């Protein structure tokens, strides 16, 4: 398994977060949390999100509700 922090330096600017099911996602904009997933305002968020767990075997976060990480930028 790969730690999410190990692949973040290679990602496009945006946000990453793990959902309640242990799947990691990349979002182009900061998502908000529902009871079981992260969504983007103005849509369901998964239209623009990329399921990075489909590409990498990423270790789960200890607490999915605290998994949101900003990628790149300042």
C-alpha positions as CSV (number, residue, x, y, z in Angstrom):
1,X,0.0,0.0,0.0
2,X,1.1,3.5,-0.8
3,X,0.6,6.4,1.7
4,X,-1.4,9.3,0.1
5,X,1.3,11.7,1.1
6,X,3.8,9.8,-1.2
7,X,1.8,10.5,-4.3
8,X,0.5,14.0,-3.6
9,X,3.6,15.7,-5.0
10,X,2.9,14.2,-8.4
11,X,-0.8,15.3,-8.5
12,X,-2.3,18.3,-10.3
13,X,-3.5,21.1,-7.9
14,X,-6.8,20.4,-6.2
15,X,-7.9,18.4,-3.2
16,X,-7.8,14.7,-2.2
17,X,-10.1,13.0,0.3
18,X,-11.1,9.5,1.3
19,X,-14.8,8.6,1.5
20,X,-16.5,6.5,4.2
21,X,-15.9,3.4,2.0
22,X,-12.1,3.9,2.1
23,X,-11.9,5.1,-1.5
24,X,-9.6,8.1,-2.3
25,X,-10.7,10.8,-4.7
26,X,-9.1,13.8,-6.3
27,X,-11.3,16.9,-6.7
28,X,-10.5,20.1,-8.8
29,X,-12.2,22.3,-6.1
30,X,-12.6,22.0,-2.3
31,X,-15.4,19.6,-1.6
32,X,-17.7,19.5,1.4
33,X,-18.6,16.5,3.5
34,X,-21.9,14.7,3.7
35,X,-22.6,11.7,6.0
36,X,-20.6,9.3,3.8
37,X,-18.8,11.2,1.0
38,X,-17.3,14.4,-0.3
39,X,-19.2,16.5,-2.8
40,X,-18.6,19.6,-4.9
41,X,-21.0,22.5,-4.6
42,X,-23.3,22.9,-7.6
43,X,-23.2,19.2,-8.5
44,X,-22.5,15.8,-7.1
45,X,-18.8,16.3,-7.4
46,X,-18.0,12.9,-8.9
47,X,-18.6,14.3,-12.4
48,X,-15.3,16.1,-12.1
49,X,-13.6,13.9,-9.4
50,X,-11.1,11.2,-10.2
51,X,-11.1,7.9,-8.2
52,X,-7.4,7.6,-7.5
53,X,-8.0,4.4,-5.5
54,X,-8.7,2.8,-8.9
55,X,-5.2,3.5,-9.9
56,X,-3.2,3.1,-6.7
57,X,-3.5,0.8,-3.6
58,X,-3.6,3.7,-1.1
59,X,-3.6,3.1,2.6
60,X,-6.8,4.2,4.4
61,X,-6.9,7.3,6.6
62,X,-7.4,6.8,10.3
63,X,-10.6,8.9,10.1
64,X,-12.2,9.6,6.7
65,X,-13.8,12.8,8.0
66,X,-10.4,14.3,8.6
67,X,-8.8,13.1,5.3
68,X,-9.3,16.2,3.2
69,X,-5.9,17.5,1.9
70,X,-5.1,20.4,-0.3
71,X,-2.8,19.5,-3.2
72,X,-0.4,22.1,-4.6
73,X,-1.1,25.8,-4.6
74,X,-0.3,28.1,-1.6
